[in-house]
């Protein structure tokens, strides 16, 4: 029996306090990092939105020069309220490769206001 007690005294391991300290440090790091990641995601989505609008603006202008009308449902610029861009026309006629999506995944569509593509903006 004496050898059994000696063996347990020589074994090394972590105490409960050491484990709690490590968990506390990891929690503090997570609290500091997670908000920065969400800000980075929003920034990336805004950048994607601007890039999509520029891509569509270029395609809309080329379409207008070729056809004399805008690629909207009615073929007009939509006035001051704006009209949804018919991106499927741009895709089918090879002005763009694919329809740009709403970066926030809310199925909003880009609009044309007086010949200018409007960004969707943060919802």
TORKOL-4160 file (C-alpha; in steps of 0.2 Angstrom, whole numbers, padded with zeros to 4 digits, m for minus):
123
<pt num="1" X="0000" Y="0000" Z="0000"/>
<pt num="2" X="0014" Y="0012" Z="0003"/>
<pt num="3" X="0020" Y="0010" Z="m0015"/>
<pt num="4" X="0003" Y="0016" Z="m0021"/>
<pt num="5" X="0003" Y="0032" Z="m0011"/>
<pt num="6" X="0021" Y="0036" Z="m0017"/>
<pt num="7" X="0016" Y="0034" Z="m0035"/>
<pt num="8" X="0001" Y="0046" Z="m0033"/>
<pt num="9" X="0013" Y="0059" Z="m0025"/>
<pt num="10" X="0025" Y="0059" Z="m0039"/>
<pt num="11" X="0012" Y="0061" Z="m0053"/>
<pt num="12" X="0011" Y="0078" Z="m0060"/>
<pt num="13" X="m0005" Y="0087" Z="m0066"/>
<pt num="14" X="m0015" Y="0103" Z="m0067"/>
<pt num="15" X="m0024" Y="0110" Z="m0052"/>
<pt num="16" X="m0041" Y="0116" Z="m0053"/>
<pt num="17" X="m0035" Y="0134" Z="m0050"/>
<pt num="18" X="m0023" Y="0132" Z="m0065"/>
<pt num="19" X="m0037" Y="0126" Z="m0076"/>
<pt num="20" X="m0048" Y="0140" Z="m0071"/>
<pt num="21" X="m0035" Y="0153" Z="m0075"/>
<pt num="22" X="m0032" Y="0146" Z="m0092"/>
<pt num="23" X="m0051" Y="0146" Z="m0096"/>
<pt num="24" X="m0052" Y="0164" Z="m0090"/>
<pt num="25" X="m0038" Y="0169" Z="m0101"/>
<pt num="26" X="m0046" Y="0161" Z="m0116"/>
<pt num="27" X="m0062" Y="0169" Z="m0112"/>
<pt num="28" X="m0054" Y="0186" Z="m0111"/>
<pt num="29" X="m0046" Y="0184" Z="m0128"/>
<pt num="30" X="m0062" Y="0178" Z="m0136"/>
<pt num="31" X="m0071" Y="0194" Z="m0129"/>
<pt num="32" X="m0058" Y="0205" Z="m0137"/>
<pt num="33" X="m0057" Y="0196" Z="m0154"/>
<pt num="34" X="m0075" Y="0192" Z="m0158"/>
<pt num="35" X="m0081" Y="0210" Z="m0160"/>
<pt num="36" X="m0066" Y="0214" Z="m0172"/>
<pt num="37" X="m0071" Y="0199" Z="m0183"/>
<pt num="38" X="m0089" Y="0206" Z="m0184"/>
<pt num="39" X="m0083" Y="0223" Z="m0189"/>
<pt num="40" X="m0071" Y="0215" Z="m0202"/>
<pt num="41" X="m0086" Y="0206" Z="m0209"/>
<pt num="42" X="m0097" Y="0221" Z="m0211"/>
<pt num="43" X="m0083" Y="0230" Z="m0219"/>
<pt num="44" X="m0080" Y="0216" Z="m0231"/>
<pt num="45" X="m0099" Y="0216" Z="m0235"/>
<pt num="46" X="m0099" Y="0235" Z="m0239"/>
<pt num="47" X="m0084" Y="0233" Z="m0250"/>
<pt num="48" X="m0092" Y="0219" Z="m0259"/>
<pt num="49" X="m0108" Y="0230" Z="m0261"/>
<pt num="50" X="m0098" Y="0244" Z="m0269"/>
<pt num="51" X="m0089" Y="0232" Z="m0281"/>
<pt num="52" X="m0105" Y="0225" Z="m0286"/>
<pt num="53" X="m0112" Y="0242" Z="m0290"/>
<pt num="54" X="m0097" Y="0247" Z="m0300"/>
<pt num="55" X="m0098" Y="0230" Z="m0310"/>
<pt num="56" X="m0116" Y="0233" Z="m0314"/>
<pt num="57" X="m0113" Y="0252" Z="m0318"/>
<pt num="58" X="m0101" Y="0246" Z="m0331"/>
<pt num="59" X="m0112" Y="0233" Z="m0338"/>
<pt num="60" X="m0127" Y="0245" Z="m0338"/>
<pt num="61" X="m0118" Y="0258" Z="m0348"/>
<pt num="62" X="m0112" Y="0246" Z="m0361"/>
<pt num="63" X="m0129" Y="0239" Z="m0363"/>
<pt num="64" X="m0136" Y="0257" Z="m0364"/>
<pt num="65" X="m0123" Y="0261" Z="m0378"/>
<pt num="66" X="m0128" Y="0245" Z="m0387"/>
<pt num="67" X="m0147" Y="0246" Z="m0386"/>
<pt num="68" X="m0151" Y="0264" Z="m0382"/>
<pt num="69" X="m0161" Y="0259" Z="m0366"/>
<pt num="70" X="m0157" Y="0253" Z="m0349"/>
<pt num="71" X="m0159" Y="0234" Z="m0343"/>
<pt num="72" X="m0174" Y="0237" Z="m0332"/>
<pt num="73" X="m0191" Y="0229" Z="m0333"/>
<pt num="74" X="m0198" Y="0244" Z="m0342"/>
<pt num="75" X="m0182" Y="0249" Z="m0351"/>
<pt num="76" X="m0181" Y="0266" Z="m0342"/>
<pt num="77" X="m0170" Y="0273" Z="m0329"/>
<pt num="78" X="m0183" Y="0271" Z="m0316"/>
<pt num="79" X="m0184" Y="0290" Z="m0312"/>
<pt num="80" X="m0179" Y="0297" Z="m0295"/>
<pt num="81" X="m0187" Y="0282" Z="m0286"/>
<pt num="82" X="m0176" Y="0269" Z="m0295"/>
<pt num="83" X="m0181" Y="0253" Z="m0304"/>
<pt num="84" X="m0173" Y="0236" Z="m0301"/>
<pt num="85" X="m0160" Y="0231" Z="m0314"/>
<pt num="86" X="m0164" Y="0216" Z="m0324"/>
<pt num="87" X="m0147" Y="0207" Z="m0321"/>
<pt num="88" X="m0153" Y="0192" Z="m0330"/>
<pt num="89" X="m0153" Y="0201" Z="m0347"/>
<pt num="90" X="m0135" Y="0207" Z="m0343"/>
<pt num="91" X="m0130" Y="0189" Z="m0340"/>
<pt num="92" X="m0139" Y="0182" Z="m0355"/>
<pt num="93" X="m0131" Y="0194" Z="m0366"/>
<pt num="94" X="m0114" Y="0192" Z="m0359"/>
<pt num="95" X="m0112" Y="0209" Z="m0351"/>
<pt num="96" X="m0108" Y="0200" Z="m0334"/>
<pt num="97" X="m0104" Y="0182" Z="m0330"/>
<pt num="98" X="m0117" Y="0181" Z="m0316"/>
<pt num="99" X="m0130" Y="0191" Z="m0306"/>
<pt num="100" X="m0122" Y="0200" Z="m0291"/>
<pt num="101" X="m0130" Y="0195" Z="m0274"/>
<pt num="102" X="m0135" Y="0205" Z="m0259"/>
<pt num="103" X="m0119" Y="0203" Z="m0248"/>
<pt num="104" X="m0131" Y="0202" Z="m0233"/>
<pt num="105" X="m0141" Y="0188" Z="m0241"/>
<pt num="106" X="m0158" Y="0197" Z="m0240"/>
<pt num="107" X="m0162" Y="0195" Z="m0259"/>
<pt num="108" X="m0162" Y="0214" Z="m0261"/>
<pt num="109" X="m0159" Y="0220" Z="m0279"/>
<pt num="110" X="m0148" Y="0234" Z="m0286"/>
<pt num="111" X="m0158" Y="0249" Z="m0293"/>
<pt num="112" X="m0155" Y="0261" Z="m0306"/>
<pt num="113" X="m0158" Y="0279" Z="m0302"/>
<pt num="114" X="m0156" Y="0291" Z="m0317"/>
<pt num="115" X="m0144" Y="0279" Z="m0325"/>
<pt num="116" X="m0134" Y="0277" Z="m0309"/>
<pt num="117" X="m0133" Y="0260" Z="m0300"/>
<pt num="118" X="m0137" Y="0263" Z="m0282"/>
<pt num="119" X="m0127" Y="0252" Z="m0268"/>
<pt num="120" X="m0139" Y="0242" Z="m0257"/>
<pt num="121" X="m0131" Y="0248" Z="m0241"/>
<pt num="122" X="m0131" Y="0240" Z="m0224"/>
<pt num="123" X="m0149" Y="0233" Z="m0220"/>
